[in-house]
Amino acid sequence: MTDRKTIIRSVGAYLPAQVMTNDDLSKIVDTTDEWIQQRTGIKQRHIAAEGENTSDLAAAAARKAMENAGITIADIDLIIVATTTPDMTFPATAAVVQQKLGMHHGAAFDIQAVCSGFVYAVATADSYLKNGLGKRALVIGAETASRLLDWTDRTTCVLFGDGAGAAVMELAKPGEERGVLATALRSDGFHWNKLYVDGGVSSTRTIGHVRMEGKEVFKHAVGMITDVVYKVLDDTGHTIEDLDWFVPHQANKRIIDGAGVKLGLPPEKVVVTVDKHANTSAASVPLALNTAVADGRIKRGDLVMIEAMGGGFTWGASLIRW
Ligand code: ACO
């Protein structure tokens, strides 16, 4: 294993064209724009078109990330797709993305860690590349979460949206000090029934819908997020004050604010996109990263903390010198 770090060379994103506002939702279920904004901070979400699958969103985000890095698919030898909403039960959505990008070589597989999927995928690509199994990876978070929703259940259907974000990861040049500095991944399966989909191949042979004990998720989220954030800070000898940007999973503005307050983070260092995208599960962190890179907030050399928490429960954080 090399002691060279793995950098995020570029990011990219894709959002489906259709935007659904809270007012649009209030025509389907008994809810209001005011309730949704007050409890979650969400104003709108994007919804994939009929026939537009997770692999389409993922491939579009990947193309953008490769374009931003100035590379082509020939330069990639690993594709990881973090998703909870695969095109099919098998093969992996990553294999379909591989075909859509015209790639015959290398390897492709999915990661299923629900909303923490992108953080898990970054950690996996980091290890894969450092261990010499490949040179450059496309790490994608992509979801068509709208297809898992019960559109008669106002307690869940207002929370989610569709989208994809992607990152090109590669080994840093020798002596280069930037890249992934540390990662902490956690899960505790004893919480699986607080946030889950009530269907599956082996159990019901159906797809199912998202079910959630919202208050329970909320209760655990802030503590779990802050635990892993402190762990990676401790592991690297950094403090909260050193952070330039905090890029959290975008589930709910109140969870993001709660974590920010507990960590003592100034709100201006926190990247928030939940208002525009809602909760896009594994896509939320790379979508937020892409927003902050594209608008010039995240710059080369910045210290960036990404974190996520979701079904399982799974949670994790990664500290990256950009
Ligand atoms: N519109 C209007 N009223 C609603 C809606 C809605 N969309 N949803 C629920 N209500 C009602 C409830 O029926 C209830 O009415 P009642 O008092 O007459 O029974 C009332 O609003 C309050 O409901 P609560 O569930 O107590 O509302 P709460 O303040 O807990 O907010 C929420 C619910 C937003 C889900 C909150 O619990 C939460 O943020 N939980 C975190 C879960 C989360 O973010 N999950 C995302 C996925 S997990 C992840 O990615 C980490």
Boltz pocket constraint, residues with backbone or C-beta under 6 A from the ligand:
constraints:
  - pocket:
      binder: B
      contacts: [[A, 30], [A, 31], [A, 32], [A, 35], [A, 36], [A, 39], [A, 40], [A, 115], [A, 154], [A, 155], [A, 156], [A, 158], [A, 159], [A, 195], [A, 212], [A, 213], [A, 214], [A, 215], [A, 217], [A, 218], [A, 221], [A, 251], [A, 252], [A, 254], [A, 255], [A, 279], [A, 309], [A, 310], [A, 311]]
      max_distance: 6.0
